[in-house]
Amino acid sequence: MCRSAKADVVFIVDGSGSIWSFEFEKVKSFIQQVVDSFDIGNEKIRVGLIQFSDFADIEFDLRKYSSKDAVSAAVQETRQTGWGKQIAT
């Protein structure tokens, strides 16, 4: 990826109850991998995250975090809104 690129990237994630909780975690892992390849910053690539279930919830907007570490931490802290399906144990 070009290191001087400027872009706004918003991930929109299904957090509804129809999604298995382990699949939601896989989506978060994918987002982490993508973010790791970005040069995050206010004048570089800005990242936001929206989760939807019965309604849309802005987890964080494009202006909230200006470092890769902060974005990564926010993604990891995101919890599935719709409870999610669980595997019976």
C-alpha positions in Angstrom: 0.0 0.0 0.0 1.2 3.5 -0.8 2.4 5.1 2.5 1.2 8.6 1.5 -2.4 7.5 0.8 -5.2 9.5 2.3 -8.5 7.7 2.8 -11.5 7.4 5.0 -12.5 3.7 5.7 -15.6 2.8 7.6 -16.2 -0.9 8.5 -19.9 -1.8 8.8 -20.4 -5.0 10.8 -23.5 -7.1 11.4 -23.7 -7.6 15.1 -27.2 -9.1 15.1 -28.3 -12.1 17.1 -28.4 -14.2 13.9 -24.6 -14.1 13.7 -22.6 -16.7 15.6 -20.4 -15.1 18.3 -17.2 -16.8 16.9 -18.0 -15.4 13.4 -18.3 -11.9 14.9 -14.8 -12.5 16.4 -13.5 -13.6 13.0 -14.8 -10.3 11.5 -13.0 -8.4 14.2 -9.8 -10.3 13.4 -10.2 -9.5 9.7 -10.6 -5.8 10.5 -7.4 -6.0 12.6 -5.5 -7.5 9.7 -6.7 -4.7 7.4 -6.0 -2.0 9.9 -2.5 -3.4 10.5 -1.7 -2.7 6.8 -2.8 1.0 7.0 -0.8 4.1 7.8 -3.3 5.5 10.4 -3.4 9.2 11.1 -5.4 12.4 10.8 -3.8 13.4 7.5 -3.4 9.8 6.4 -5.9 6.9 6.7 -8.8 7.4 9.1 -10.9 4.5 10.3 -14.4 4.2 11.7 -16.6 1.3 12.8 -20.4 1.0 12.6 -22.2 -2.1 14.0 -25.8 -2.8 13.2 -28.4 -5.1 14.7 -31.9 -3.8 15.2 -30.4 -0.3 14.7 -27.0 1.1 13.7 -24.5 2.0 16.4 -21.4 4.1 15.7 -18.7 2.3 17.7 -16.2 5.0 16.7 -16.1 7.7 14.0 -13.3 8.7 11.7 -12.0 11.5 14.0 -11.9 9.5 17.2 -8.6 7.6 16.9 -5.4 8.8 15.1 -3.1 5.9 15.7 -3.0 2.3 14.7 -2.7 1.1 18.3 -5.8 3.1 19.3 -7.9 1.8 16.4 -6.8 -1.8 17.1 -7.7 -1.5 20.8 -11.1 -0.1 19.9 -11.8 -2.9 17.5 -10.8 -5.5 20.1 -13.1 -3.9 22.7 -16.1 -3.9 20.4 -18.8 -6.3 21.7 -21.5 -7.8 19.6 -24.7 -5.8 20.1 -27.2 -8.6 19.3 -25.9 -11.2 21.8 -25.0 -13.6 19.0 -25.6 -17.3 18.7 -23.5 -19.5 21.0 -22.3 -23.0 20.4 -23.8 -25.4 22.9 -21.2 -27.0 25.1 
